[in-house]
Amino acid sequence: MTKFWIVTGFALLTTQTLSAQGLQFNEAMASNIETIYDEDGESSDWFEIYNPTDASIDLSGYGVSDSSTPDSFWTFPEFELAAGGYLLVFASDKDRKTPPTYWRTVIDQGDTWQYFVPTAEPSSEWISDSFDASGWLEGPTSIGYGDDDDQTIIEATNAVYLRKTFAVDGAASIDRLLLDIDYDDGFVAYLNGTEIARSGLTGTPPAFDESSALREATMYHGGAPERYDVSDHSDLLVEGENLLAIQLHNAGSGSSDLTIIPILTLGSTAAAHAGVISDDISLYQNSFHTDFKISSSGDSLFLRNSVQEIIDTLYTGSLRAGISIGRLSGSDELHYFAEATPGTENNTTAYDAIAGEVTLAQPSGLYQGNVTVEMNTEDVAGTIYYTTDGSEPTDTDAIYSTAITVSNSTVIRARVLAPNTLAGPISSASYMINISHEIPVLSLIVDHDDFFDPTTGMYVKGPNAENDFPYFGSNFWQDWEKPVHLTMIDTDGDIAFSAHAGAKIFGAYSRGNDQKSLAIHFRKSYGDGPIEYELFDQKDLDEFSSIVLRNSGNDWNNTMLRDGFNTSLFHESVDKQGYQPAVLYINGEYWGIHNVREKINEHFLADNHDVDSDEIEMLETSGIPVHGDEAHYLALVQYLENHSTITDEDLAYIATQIDIQNFIYYQSANIFINNTDWPGNNIKYWREANDTAKWRWIAYDTDFGFGIWEENDHSNNTLSFALASNGPDWPNPPWSTLILRRLMTNDSFKHQFVNTIADQLNTTWLPANISENLEAKIATIENEIQAHMNRWYGDYNYWKERADVMRDFAQKRPAVMKNIVSSTLSVGQSVSVTVEINNNSYGSVQLSTLTIDQANWTGEYFRNVPVPLTAIAKPGHRFVRWEGIDETDEQTHITLTENTTITAVFEEVDNPLNDLIVNEIFYKSADDPDIEDWVELYNKGGQTLDLSGWVMKDGEDDHIFTVPDQTTLAAGGFLILCRSVENFSAHYEGNIPTVGDFDFGLGNEAECVRIFDADGNLAEEVCYESVAPWPSSPDGKGASLALQNPNYDNTKASSWYALNDSNPGEANSVILDVTEPTNIQVLTYPNPFSQEMTVSIKTLSNGPLQVQIIDLYGRPLLTLHDGPQNPGTHQYTWVPSGQYTSGVYLIQVITDGHHMVQRILLTH
């Protein structure tokens, strides 16, 4: 046995080779930045196993672990590791035992295809291998016209159909199938006659003259093709000749360009399948995945053979991101590698140690006057090198020997270097000297060449740029990510965050502007990971894995605030990015205003909605996947295409597919701001990937709105624009207006749409409110504009003019919007409605979506459109009547024909808090199904209760769930508070009202459920146990704890029973006409019981008493007592005979004027 060790600046690293002849660890990486990606596109931890013998080894039964505990080992399936072979294994915690995949591209760019330009619908057999395509034309890809990027040029057309055959040997072994395709504008692909992928088209199949969504090709300006993993269709492959057929469609017959480049790649676990892979694609590595990860702070790896003998170990020590540890080729000695070689021999530069870290004694920040900077390190063997130009320090840069003084804004990067030692981590700091700003300061430290070098700089045009804006082919159109360091200093001069990160150029055509947008990714692989800071006043979020520093897009050097302002006019239920203007410095140089925004991706949705990012479907344009699957949405579109008129039944179904109110808020706001780079562009929508989730919309890139181009944009009829059935390819093609057009054929939807617009015109879109909002955002950046314009050759006076246009739009657009709605949708002009409340401390009024709690409120709604109207009494009060309208119900509709005043009259009553009860508790689910905890509330009173802002707590005061706003509980109604609405809805059928999710569990031994009103008053409390006298069946046995009768005292154990088939949203039993006696007390025990049950009754006065056993239909089965009874405690025993089967029975107690029922459960 031989042992090796290496001493570094921070760790003692060891390896043990326990068998001279056998497998061994050869290399490992604990923090993988971009060395290699797994099949999910993730940079997982990894290690490498080497077979140094001259014979292959079957890995069956071999195991690896990060612990020597025998049962902790992850074992390999059957797999032959060749003699002298290397095996890459991902330590990802994904636990996959699929062998590595070998790839071969069978259709590549430049291959010859058959193609046909249709003038009529072709035979449906054209996608079949039996179809005779001998008369079709032939040519290499790309095929199309326009943009000078096609090898085969065709005449302008709306569609072209293509076919390509390819041969397959060993079809049965192929389980991976990748279609990489660059296209403009939409396509459907078929493999051997079956559809496998599509984008931008909805027909099944699309008609030859159908127009697609708009999409620009990417490869001709340096981008990558779009990947479709169609491995689920690999079983369509046959031995020998196969056919890939594609129909390519334009966004319209008048479109300026059309193009397609398909690349098809097959994958197999059979090594014989390996072949040539296209130069135009990047393939992720597929291999085994263990059920553990490698800690970057140091981990031990153990390798054992098939007889469970440990044959090798490796201690990784502390490893920085991108650094591996392993054996140099031909040696057993361990070294560090800055250039790792996963899956092959280690033959790159090897290092004996890792240098230590530099500490900068003076922190980043704003300073007045000179700053003296000291640097320190604990690594006595190394030398500190530093730079002040943003570049990574090398041994040719300045050596630190004594404190340095900086007198101008300066960035410093420092690291320790030593012979035969891997360079230490880079320490970065920004010293901003004698600067003053009223908005936060961002300091970005970058390597000059990464941003500005003509060949490698991502911020410049580079050698391949086109001459015309937006300069396609430029470096800034490449998908490059460069390492940076970003510090944010808030307006108080405090450091908000300071982190290493990666930066990419962000945006579309705005990349062509001199000042560009940047996407900043706080990846853990750069050393720091997500930042923790509340970036946006509008959001309660304090952790971000990425942000965008936006140049204001189309609004660049215009107002520099337009999108942040426009999206603030959208209702809060519409997803939108946070907004925070800041100034940016790059390597100490002023770079002007950048708007800090959230980056819209699955993590944005996960953070804003507390959902799993892996369980999100997010699409853009006409259904192109951004994350997840598009099938659910395309099915909805197909449904709408097949229903030219939407009935109320259709609308009810559609409401299960999309969030109708959210859709209306989204559409109406885009219409109000006159967004004309929409709806065929800048459209994203999402839902959770489950059976009950609905589609919701995201507002972003609204720069075209609010008068960006013309002073009279406020007069545009954007509603007609959003309803157009024959719009151009951009910006409002027919596919983009389909949902709104179809829904608008339904009067109920149209009324909801019109009333929602009126709601917003009465609140957020009031001229005074818009102006207040706009002026606040103008004031925030006004004192920064002159410096920004000087930096980017803009005009301060022009900025003032454009701001004035927005001010004018704010004043004029609301009145125009009313006229647009009235004329376009054929509804009456708006009239005034005044809502008065006789005492607004007694209650409120909900008018359409608005909750009015003022004593006197006036707004405008449209004539002849029914407006929902509801009176909501506050606790301790009830609704009496309406005045001013001929209605009596608290919940009604009003149709206005003239100016109207409505008064809601409330009065005080006994406290209706007593009407809200906890009626059923599900506190411990069985293992299968795992429904999660829930609590049922019941309103036994005669008034609707407004539960907005009410709170549920368990026995812990810091376990809080707040009921969402506008949650009401009708008289006699039920509401379920869920720990998981998704799990609840998956288990229980029917439209049961639910709210959630609460993030704490209910105890299963002794617990309390407490309900507080919005003012913090305790409205209800139930404290239960899982032992007698409380029922025990709810404790993990699938039953719920159910109240026998809503009129019983639910603080008593005797009032509850175990309900095996829990029934949320319904009464717990057949409720007889009962009143709970006030002159007696009843206790039944044990309950449930199997042999004998006792009824204990305490009477407080003389009188008749009847005690009976009855069934659930109220039929008497046995009388235990029927006659007069004196005061005192009396007990009656029931010993069921064999005629009574297991089940639920009722104890009925009748006294003079009172009648009560309790459930009992007999179990034989």
N, C-alpha and C positions, 0 to 999 in steps of 0.2 A: 504494500500500500504506500502510495506517495501522497504527500500533502503539500499544497502551495499556498502562499499568502502574499498579499501586496498591501503595503501601507500607503494610504493617500492622505490628503489634507483633512479628511473627515472620517474615514472608515477603515476597518480591517476586513479585507475580503479574502475568503478562503474557498477552495474547492477540494473535494476528495474524489479521487478515482479509485474505486473499491474493487474494480476488476480490470486487469490489464487487457483482457480480450473481451470486448463487448461494447454496448451502446454508451454514449456519454453526452452530456450537455456540451454544446459547442459555442453557443452565443445566446444572449438574452437581452431584452430591452424592456424596461419598466414604464417608460413614458414615451410613447411613440407619437411624434408630431406628424410626419408625412413620409417616413421611411417606407412604409408599406401599408396598404389598406386591405381590409378583409372584404368579403363578398357583400357586406352591407354598406360598404363605403366608409367604414369607421376605422380609425387608427388604433387598433387594439394593442395591448401588451403582447409580447411574443417571446418564444424561446426556440432554439434550434437543437435538434438531436442529430448526432453524427454516428454513422456506422463505420468504424475504422477497420473492420475485418474484411477478409476476402470472400465472404459469403453473405448472401442476403439473409435477413432476420425477419421472421414473422412476429409482428408486434402484438398479436393476440394475447391478452392477459397482462401485458406490460402496463405499468401505471406511473403517473406523475402526480406530485402534490406539492403544496407549500407547507406541508406538515408531515412529520414522520409517523403520525398516528395511523395505524394499519387501515382503519376503515375510511380514511380521508382521501385515498388515492383515486384519481380519475383514470380509468382503464381504456386502453386502445381496443378498437375492434380488429378484425382480421385485416392486416395490411403488411405487405412485404416492403421492407426498407432495403434497397439494393446495397450491395457491397460498395463501400466508399461513398454511400449516398447521404444526403442531408435532408432532414424533414423539418419544415417550418410548422410550428404549432402556436396557435393564438391562445394566450392566457386572458380570455375575455369574459369569463364567467357565463358564457352563452351555452356551454355544455352541448356541443354538437360533435357527432362522430361520423360525419360525412367525409370521405377521403378527398384529397385535392382534386381539382378539376383541371383537365387539359383542354386547351382551346384551339379552334381552327376557324378562320374566317372563310366562308364559302361564297359570299357575294361581297365585292368590294367596290369602292369608288373607281370609276373608269371601266367597269365591266359593261359589256354590251347587253342591252335590253331590247325586247320587242315593245313597240308602243303604238298607240292608236288615239287620234283626236276625234271624239264623237260629235256628231251633229244630231244624233237621236239615241234613244236608249239601246245599248248593245244587248246581245243575248246574255241571259243569266248564266250561261255556261262558260263565259269568258274567263272565269276564275278557276276553271277545271282543266286538268291535264289532257282531257279528251277533246278540248276545243281546238279547232283548226285556226291558228293565228298566222298561217303562212303569208297572208296578204298584208300583215302589219309591217310598219317601218321598223328599222333597227338603228341603234346608236348608243354610244357610251354615256354613262352618267358623269356629270350632272346633265339632266334633260330639262329644258325649259326655255325661258326668254327673259330679257331684261337684266340689268345689273352687270352685264359682261362677265358672268360667272359660270356659263354653261358650255359644256363640250358639244352637246347636241342641241341646236337651236330650232325651236318650232315657232309657228305663227301664234300670235296672241289668241288665247282661248280661255274658256272657263274650266276645262277639265282635260286631262290626258290619262289614258289607261295603259298600264305597263305590266309586262310578264317577263319572268326570268326563271329558267330551270337551273337546278344544281344537283349534283350527285352526292349521295350519302352512303358510306360504307360502315356498317355496324350501327344501324339506327336504334336498335334496342338498348344500346349502352348510353345513348345521348339523353341527358336529363337537364341540360341548360341550353337556353335559346335566347339570344340577345339580338334585338333589332335596333341598331343605331341608325337614325335617319335625320337628315337635314331637309327641310321642306319649306315651301312658301306656296299656299297658305294652309291647306288642310288635306288629310289623307285618310284612307282606310286600307289596311293591309290584310291579305288573305294567304294562308298557307294550305296548299292542297285543297282549296275550296272553302276553307273555314276562316272566318274573321279572327285575327289575333291582336290587332291594334288599330286605334283610330285617334284622330285629333281634329277638332274644329268642325265636325260634321255630325248630323243627327239622324238622317234617314237610314233605314235598314232594308236594303242598301240605299245610300244616297242616290238620288236621281242624277242623271248626267249633267243637268243644268243647275243643280243645287250649288249655292254659294257657301263658302266656308267662313269660319272666323278668320280674322286678320292675323297673320304671323309672318315675321321677317326671318329669312334664312340667316344662319349664323356662321357657317364655315367660310364663306367668301370674305369675311372680315376678321378671320382668325379665331372664331369661336368653335365649339365642339358640337357634333350632332347630338340630337336628343335621344336618350336611351329608353327603350321599352324592354323590360325583362318579361319575355313571353314564355318562360320556361314551363308554365302550366300547360302549354300547347305542344310540348316536345313530343307527346305521343302521336301527334299528327304526322310526324316524319315516317317515311317508308324507306325500305331498302332500295337503293338505286336512284332513279330520277324523281325529284320533287319540284314543286312549282311555288314560287312566291309571286303573287299578283298584287298590284297596288293601283288604286284609283286616286289620282291627285287632283284637287280642286282649288280654284282660285277664289279670292274673296269677291270676285265679280268679273264679268267678261271684259270690263274696261280696265282691269288692273294692269299696272305697269310692269309686273314681273310675275314669274312662276318658276319654280325650280324643285328638283328632287334628287337626293343622293341617298340611296338605301345601302346599308352595310349589315350583313347577316352573319352572325358568329355562333358556332355550335360548341357545346362543352360536354365533356365526358370524363368519368373517373378512370377510363381505360387509357393507360399511357400511350398506347398505339395511336390514339386519336390526335395527339399533339401535332400541330401544324403551324403554318404561317398565319400571323395575326395582322389585321389591317393597321397601317401606320396612323390612321386617322382616329383611332379609338384608344381608350385606356381601360384596361381590365383589372378589376380588383382580384386579389389573391383569395382563392377558396382553399381552406384546409381544416384540420381538426381544431375544435375549440374546447378548452378545458372548462371546468366549473369553478375556477378561481382566477384571480388577477395577481399581478406582481406589484408589491408595494414599492413606490419610488423611493421610500426612505430606507429600504433594505428588506430583502426577503430571502429565505432559504428554499431552494428547489430540490426535490428528491426524486430519483428515478429508480424504479424497482423492476425486476424481471418477472417472468410469468410464474415463478415459484415464490414470489413475494420477498425476494432478497433485494435490499437496497444496493444498487450497483454504482451509483454516482450521485453526488450532491454538488450544489453550486449556491454559494451565498453571493447575492448581487451587490450588496452594499447600497449606499445612497447613490442613485443615478439621476442625473439631470435629463430633461426632455431631449430626445434624439440621440442619446449616448447609449452605446451597448457595451457589454462586457463579454469577453469570450477568449477562445484559444486562437492564437496566431497559427496560420496553416503550417503544419509540420512540427508543431510544438505543443506541449501540455501546459505551458505557462499562460496565465491569465493576463489580459491586457484590456484597456479601454479603447473603444473605436468611435471616432466622430463620424466616420462613414461606415455604417453597418452594412452587412451583406447577408440578409435573411435568405436562407435556402441554398446558400453556396459557401465555398470556403472563405475564411477570413484572411484576405490578402491586402487590405488597405493599411494605412499608417496606424501603428499601434502605440499606445501611451501607457506609461507605468503608473501614473497617478492622475488625480483631478485636482486642479488648483483650488484654493479657497476663494472666499467672497470678499469684495471690497465694501466697506461701510463708509458712506459719505456723512460726515458729522453734521453738516448743515442740510436741512430738508428742503425739498422743492417749495417754492412759494413766491409771493410778491415781496420785493424788497425796495426800500428807498436808500439809495447810495450803494457804495461798494459792499461786496460780500466776500468774506474770506472762507475758502472751502478747504476742509481738512479731509484726508482719506486715510483709512486704516484697514489692516487685514491681520488675521491670526496666522496666516500662512507665511512662516518665517523663511521658507525656501524660495518663495516667489517674489516677483517684482510687479509693482502696480504700474500699468500703462493706462493712459487716458486720452480721450479726444474731446474736442469742443465743436466738431462739425456734424455730429450725429452718427458718424461711422463707428463700426465696431473696432475697438482698440486692437492693434497688432504690435509686434515687437519693433516696428519702425516708428511708432508714435511716441509721444512725450512720456518720459518716465517721471513718476511722482516721487519727489524727494522732500518737499516742504509745502506748506499750505499755499494755495494759489488764490489770487484776488481777481474777481470779475467785476467790471464796472458797467457792462451793458448786458442786456438779456442774453443769457448763455445757457446752452445745454451741455452737460458733462456726462460722458459714458466712461466707465472705468472697469478694469478687470485685472486679475492676477495671471501672469504668464511665467513659466519656468521650463527649463530644458526637459525633454521627454515626458512632459506633463500636459494633459489636456487642459486647455484654457479654462479659467474659472468663469462663473456666471457673470454677466454684464450687469453692473449697477448703473442706474440712470437717474438723473435729477435735472430739473429745470429751474433756473434762477431768473425770474422776470424782474428786471431792474427798472425803476422809475416809470412804470406804466400805470395807467388808471382807466378802468372801464366800469360801466354800470351794469354789465351783464357778466356771467361767468367767463373765465379764461380757460382755454384748452391749450396745452402745450404738447405738440407732437414731435417726438424725436425719431428721425428716420435716417437710414443710410442714404446719402446723396445719390449714389448710383442706383439704388432701388427705386427712387422716384424720378430722377432727372437725367440719367444717362441715356443717350440716344438709342442704345441697343437694349438695355435691361431696365430702363426707367419706365414705370407704369403710368406716370403722370404726363408723359410727353407723347408727341405723335410718332416718333420713330421713323424708320426707313421705308415703311410700307403703307404709309397713310395716303388715302385719296385726297384730292385737292379740295373737294367740296365738303361743307358742313354736313354731317357731324364727323367727317374724316374717318370713315370706315377703314379698317386695316391698321389703324394707329395702335401703338402700344396700349393706350388706355381702353381699347376694346378687347384686350386679351383678358382671360380669366386668371389673373395673377394675384397672388397674395404675398405681401411682404411683411417681415417682422418690424414692429414699431414699439414705441413706448409712449403712453398717453397719460397725461396728468390733467386733472380738472381742479381749478381753484374757484371756490364760490364767491359770491359778492361780498362776503364778510372777510375774505382773504384766507379762509380755511381750506385745507386740502380735502376735496370731495372724494377723490380716488386717485390712485397712481398705479399703473399696471402695464406689464408687457402684454402685447396683443399682436394680432395680424390685421393688416389693412388691405382692402380691395377698392378699386374704383367702382362707384355705384351709380346706377341710373341708366337711362336710355340715351336719348339724343342730347340731354344736358351734359353728357361726357365731353361734347365738343366745345363747351364753354372753357374759358381760360382757368376759371376757378371750378374745381370739380367736387363732386360729392364722394365721400369715403364711407365704406362700411367697415366698422371696427369689430373684430371678433376676439372676445376675451377667452381664448381657448386655454384649458389647463396645460396643454402641451407647450405653451409659451412660458409657463412658469408660475402664473398667478391664478388663472381661471376667472370665473365670473366676478364682476365688481359688485360691491354691496353699498348702495347709496340711493336715496330717494331722488332720482333725477327730475321727476316731473311733479309739480304741485297738483296736477289734475288726477294723479293716480297714486294709489296706495301700494306701490311696488318699490322694493329696495334691493332687488338683485337682477342683474342683466348679463346675459352671455354674449350679447351683441347690441350695438347701436349704430345709427347712421348719422354722420355729420353732413347734412344736406346743404347744397348750394342754392336752394330754393327752386331748383328745377327750371321750368319755363318762366318762372318769376325772377330769375337771376338778374341782378342789377335793375329790377323793376321796383317792387315794394319790399322784397326779401322777407315777407311774412304771410303771403297769400294762403299757402296751403295750411299752415298752422291756424290761421284765422278761419278759413273756410270750413275745415273739419270741426271746429268748435261750434259750428251752427248745426251739426248733426245731433240727433237725439242721443242721449247717453247710452241707449241700448245698442247703438251701432258701433261696432269696433272701429277704433281709430287710434293713431299713434299719439303718444305723448309729445309735447312740444316745448322746447326750451332753447331760445336763441342764445348764442355764445360767440365769443371771438376766438379764432384759432391762430396760434403761432406754430410755424414749422421750423424746427431748429433755431428758435429764437426770432425768426422773421415774421412780421405781422402778415396774416393771411386772410383777414376779413371775417365777416359774419358767416357763421355756419349754424344752421338750425339742428339741434340735437333731437333726433327722433328714434323711436323704437324701430327695429327691423322686423318687417312682417314676415314671419315664417311660423312653422308649427310651434316653436318655443314661445313666440309672442302670444299665441292663442292659449297655450298651456299656462303661461304666467298670468294672463288676464282672466282666465276662467277656471283655474285650478283643475285642469284636466290633464290626462296623460298625453304627452306629445306624440307618442307612438300610436295613439288611438284617434288620430285626427285625419279627416279628409279635407284638403284645401285645394280648390281649383281656381283657374283663371280663365278669362275670355269665355269661350263657348263650352268649356268643360275640360280644358287641358290640365292634367294633374300637376300640382306643385308638390303635394305630399298626399299619399294615400291613393285611393281608387276613385274613378269617376262614374262607375256603372250606375249607382243610385241616382245621380243627378241626370245622367243621360236618359234613364228610364222616365224620369219626371218630364224632361223635355219632350220625349216621344209621346207621353200622355197628353201634354198640352197641344202638340201638333195635331193629334188625333181628335181633339175636342175644340172645334171652332167657336162654340159658345159654352160658357161655363155655367152649369146649373148649381143650385145650392148644394146638391149632393156632391157634385164635382168639387165645389169649393171646400166642403168638409173634408174630402180626401186630400186635396192639395194642402190643406192646413195641417195635415199630419206629416207632410213632407218638407214644408218650408215654414219658417216663422213669419206669418203674414204681417204682423205689426212691424217687425223689424224690417221686412222688405219695403213696406210703405214708408217708414222713416227714411230708409236709405234712398229710395227713388225720389221722394218728394224733396229731400234736401239737395240732391244733385240738380233737380229741376229748378229749385229756388235760386241756387247760386249761379245758374246758367253754365253748368259744366259741359262744354262742347268737345272735350277730349274723352268722351264717355257717351253712351254705355258700351260701345264696341271696343273700348280700350280702358286700361286702368280699372279693371273689375276683378275682384277676388271675393270668394265666398267659401264657407266652411261648415262643417258639422262634425260631431263626434261619430266615430265609426261604430254605430250600434243600431238596432232595429227601430228605436224610438226617436233618435236625434233628428233635428230639423236643420235645414240650411239657413245660414245667417250671412249677412254681407259686411264687408270691410271697406271703409272709406279711406282713400289715399290718393295722392297725386292729383289734387283738385285745382292745380295751378291755372287751368284755363278758365276758371270761374271768377265771378265777381268783377267783371269788366276789365279783364287783362288786355284785350285787344282794341275794343272800341268804346268810346264814351257812352254810346247809347245801347250797350249790351243789356242794360237793365230791362229794355222793352222786348227782348226776344221771347218768343213763345216756345220755351224749352219743353213744355208738356207735350205739344204736338210733335216736337223733335224726338221725344222719348217714346212716343206711340207710333212713329212712322213704320209702315209696313214695307216700304220700298226705298229705304235709305241707302246711301252709297256704302262702299266697302269700309270706309272710315268717315265719320266716327260712329254712325248709328245704323249699321247693317241690320237686316231683318231678324237675324238670330238674336241680336242683342236687345231687341224690344219685344220679343215673343211673350215672355212671362207677363209683363205689364199689359200688353195688348189683350191677351187672352183673359186675364183676370178682370180687366175693365169691362168685359161683356156681362159680368155679373153685378146686379144692382147692389147686393149686400157689400161686395168688395168696394164698388165705386163709392158708396156712402161712407164706408170706413176710410177710404183714401181721402175723400173730400173733407171729412170731419177732422182727420189727422192734420191735414194742411191748415185748417182753420185753427186747431189747437196751437200749432206752432206760430201762426201769424198773430195769435193772441198772447204769446209768451216770448219765446226765444227770438222770433222774427219781428217783434215790434220794432219800429225804427229807432226808438230811444234805446232799447236793449241792444240792438245790433251796434249802434253808434258807441255806446259805452264799452262794449266788448272790443270794437275796432280801435277806439282811441287808446285803450289800455295797451294794446299790442303795439300800436304805433309809438307810444311814449316809451316803451321798453327799449326800442332800438334807435330812436330818433337821434340821440346824441352820439351814436356810433356810425351813422350812415355816412357822414362826410369822410371819415377815415377810410371806410370800406370803399366808397366810390373813388377816392384818390388811389387806393391800392389797385383797383380793377378798372381804372379808366372810365368810370361811370360819371353821372351828372346828378349832383344833389338836387338841383331844381327839377330835374325830370322825376326823381323819386317823389318829391313833394307833389308834382302834378298827378302822378299815378295814385298816390295816397288820396288825393282829392277825388279822383274818379271813384275810388272805393267808397269814400264818404257819400258821394252822390248816389251811388248804387244802393247803399244802405237805406237812404231816405226814400228812394223811388220804387225799388223793387217790390216791397210788400203790396202796394196798391196795384201794381201791374199784375202781381201773382193772383190777386183776387179776380181780376178781369179775365186772366188766362184760364183759370179754373172754371169760371162761369161760362165762358164762351166755348171752350174746348169740350167740356163734359156736359154741356146743355143743362146746367143747373141754374137756379136763380141767383141774382146778385146777393151779396151778403147783407144781412140786417143785424141790428144790435140786439143782444140779449143781456139783460142784467140779472144777476143771481144775487139774491139777498138771503141772509140767514138771520132768523129772529134773534138768535144768540149763538155766536160762533164758538162759544165755549161748550155748547151742547152737541154740536155735530158739524159735519161738512157735507159738501155736495160734489159728486163726481159728474162732470160734464164731458162726455166723450172720453178722452184719456186724461183730462185734467182733474186734479183734486183741488177744489176751491174751499179754502177755510177762512176767507175774508168775510167780514160782515156784509160787504157790498162790493161786487165785482162786475165789470162790464167787458164784453168781448163781442166779436162778430162771427156769425155762422151763416151758411148759405141757405137761401130759401128752398123749400120743398125737399130738403134732405133730412131724413129722420136722424136726430141726435140723441144718443143714449144719455139718460139722466138718472142718477141714483142718489138718494139721501142716505147718509151714513151717520148713525147716531154714535156719539162717544159713550164710553162706559158711564153708567149712571143716568142715561137719558134715552129717549126713544123718539122716533119720527112720528109726527101727528098728522100733518097734511101738507099739500102744496097750495099755494095761493098764486093766482095769476094764470093758471092753466087748469084745464078740466081733466085732471088726473088724480087718482087716489093712491095708487101703488107707490111704494118707496122706490121701486126700480121700474123705469118706464122709458119711453122715447117721446121726444117732442119734435114736431115738424113746424118750422117757423115760416110765417108768411109776412110778418111785419115786425117792427121793433117790439120787443116783449120783455116784461119784467116778471121774474119768477121768484117766489119766496118759499123757502123751506122752513117749516115750523117744527121745532123740537120742544120737548119738555122733559123735566127731571122725572125719573122713576126710581124704584128700588134698584140698587146696584146690579147692573146686568153682568158684572164680572162673575156673579154666581151662575150665570147661564152657560158659561164656558166650562166644560169639564174634560178631564182626561178620561177617555172611554175605553181605550185598549192600549196595551204596551207589549211590544215584541222586543224583549231585551237580550235574548240569546238564541241565535239561529242554530239549527242542526248543521252538521258539516256539509251536507248536500241536500238541498241547495243552500248556499250561503246567502241569505236574503239581506243581512245586515239589520241593525236595530231600527225600529220606528215607533212612533207614538201617534195615536189617533186622538184628535180633538173633536168634540161634538158641541154644537150650539143648540141647547135645549130650549132657548128662549124664542121670542117672536120677532126679534129684530136682527138685521144683518150687523155683524160685528166687524169693524175695521181692525185687522190685526197687524197693520203696517208698523214695523218697528218693535213689535212685541218680541219677547225673548224667552227662549227655553234654556234652562240650566239643569244639570243633574245635581248631585250633592256637592259638587265643587263650584265655587263662585267664578273660577276662571274658565270653566267650560261653558261657553256661551254660543248660542245660535240665535241670530237675529232674523226674524221673519221678514221677507222682502217687502218693499213698498207696494202699495196697491193690492195687498192680499186681504180679501174679505172672506167672511164665513157666514153664509146665509142661514136664516132661521131653519133649524132642523138639519143643517148640513154638517158634513164631516170634512176634516182636513188632516192629511198625514204628514208629519214631520219625519223626514228620512235621513238616515246616515248615508244611504246611497240610493238616489232616485233611480239610477240605472238598474241596479239589482232588484229594487222593488218592482219597477215597471216590467222587468223581464219575467217576474214570477206571478204577479197578480194581473188578471185580465180586467178590461173595462177602463173607462175614463175616470180614474180615481184622482181627486185633487191632491197634489203633493207639492211640497216645497223641501228644499235641501240644497246641499248636503251639510249636515252637522258633522264636525270633525272629532267627535269624542264618542266613546262607547258607553253604553249603560251597564252598570254593574249587575252581576248575576247572583250576588249573595244578599246584599242589602244596599238599596239605592233609593234616591228620591228623584222625581220628575217635577220640576217647578216651572210655572208659567208666569211671566211678569208682563204687565201692559207696557205701553210705550213710555209711560212716566215712571216706570220702575216699581209700580205697585204689584204685590203678589196677588195674582188672580186665581191660581190653582196650585195645589201641591199634593202629590201622592208619594208616600214612602212605603216601599214594599220590601219583602224578603222572599227567599226561595225555600223557606222551611215553614212548617206548620206554625200558626194556623193559615199561612198563605199557601196557595197551590204551588207545588214543586215542578209540575210538568213543563212550565214555560222555560225552565232552566236547561236549555240545550236539547230539548226533546221535540222541538218543532211546534209547540203550542204557544199561543199568546196568553197574556194575562188580561182577562176581559171583565168589564164591569157588568154585573147582572142586569142592572136597570139604571138608566141615567138619573133617576130620582133618588137613588140610594146614596148614602154617605160613602164616598169612595176613599175615605181615609181608613175605613175599617176592612180588615182582611175578609170578613164574612160577606162583604159586598162583591167580592171578586171570585172568579173561577177560571180554570184552565180551559181554553178554547182550542181544541186540537186542530180544527180547520179554521185558522184565523180568518176573519172576514173584514178587512179594512174597508172603510167607506160605506159600511152597512150597519144596521142595528145588530147588536150582539145576540139577540134572542127575539122570539115572538113576544113583543111587549104587550102585556095585558093592560087593561085599564086599571092602573094601580096608583095608589097614593101611599107614600111611606108613612106608617103609623108614627104618631108622636107620643103615644101613651104606652108603647111596648118597645122592647129591644129583643132582637132575634139573633141567635148564633147557631150555626150548624157545624159539626165537627165529628170525625175528621172529614175532610172534603178535598180531594176524592176519597172514596172508601170502597172496601171490598166485601166486608161481612156485616158491619153494624154501623149505623149513623145515629147521632143524637141531635135533637133540636132542643135548644135551651131558650126559653122565652121568659123574659122578665116583664111582668105587667105592673103598671103603676096605679091602676084603679080597677074597681069591679066592672064586669061587663061580659057580654058574650065573646067567645073565642072559638074559631074553627081553624084546625090545622090539618091539611091534606097533602098527600102526595099526588101530583098531577103530571100528565105528559106534556110534551112541547106544544100540543094542540089545545091545551087547557082542559083535557078530559080527566075527571077524578079517577084515581086508581085505588087509593087507600085513604081512609080517614083516621088520623091519629087522635084527634080530640074534636068534639063538637058540643059545646054547652057553656054554661056560665063558668067564670073563673075569677078567683079572688086575687088581690094584689100579691106579688111575690114572684119568685123564680120557679119555673115549672119545666120539667124535662120530659121529652117524648122520644122513645127509641124505635127505630125501624130496622128490623132484620129481614132483608128481602128474601123471599122464597125463590125457588128455582124458576118460577114463571117470569121473573124480572131479568131481562138480559142486560148486558153491559151497555151503558149509554148515559145520556143526560136526562135527568128528571128535575121536576120543580117542586119546591116546598111552598105551598100557598097558605098564607096566614091572613085571616079575615077577622077584624074586630068591628066594633060599633063605628061605622062610618069610614073605616080604613081598610085597605087591601094591599098586600105586598107579596112579592114572589122572589124566591132565591133559587139559583141553580145549584144542583148537586150532581156529582159524577160517580156512577157506580162502575167499578172495575172488578170483574170476576177473575 
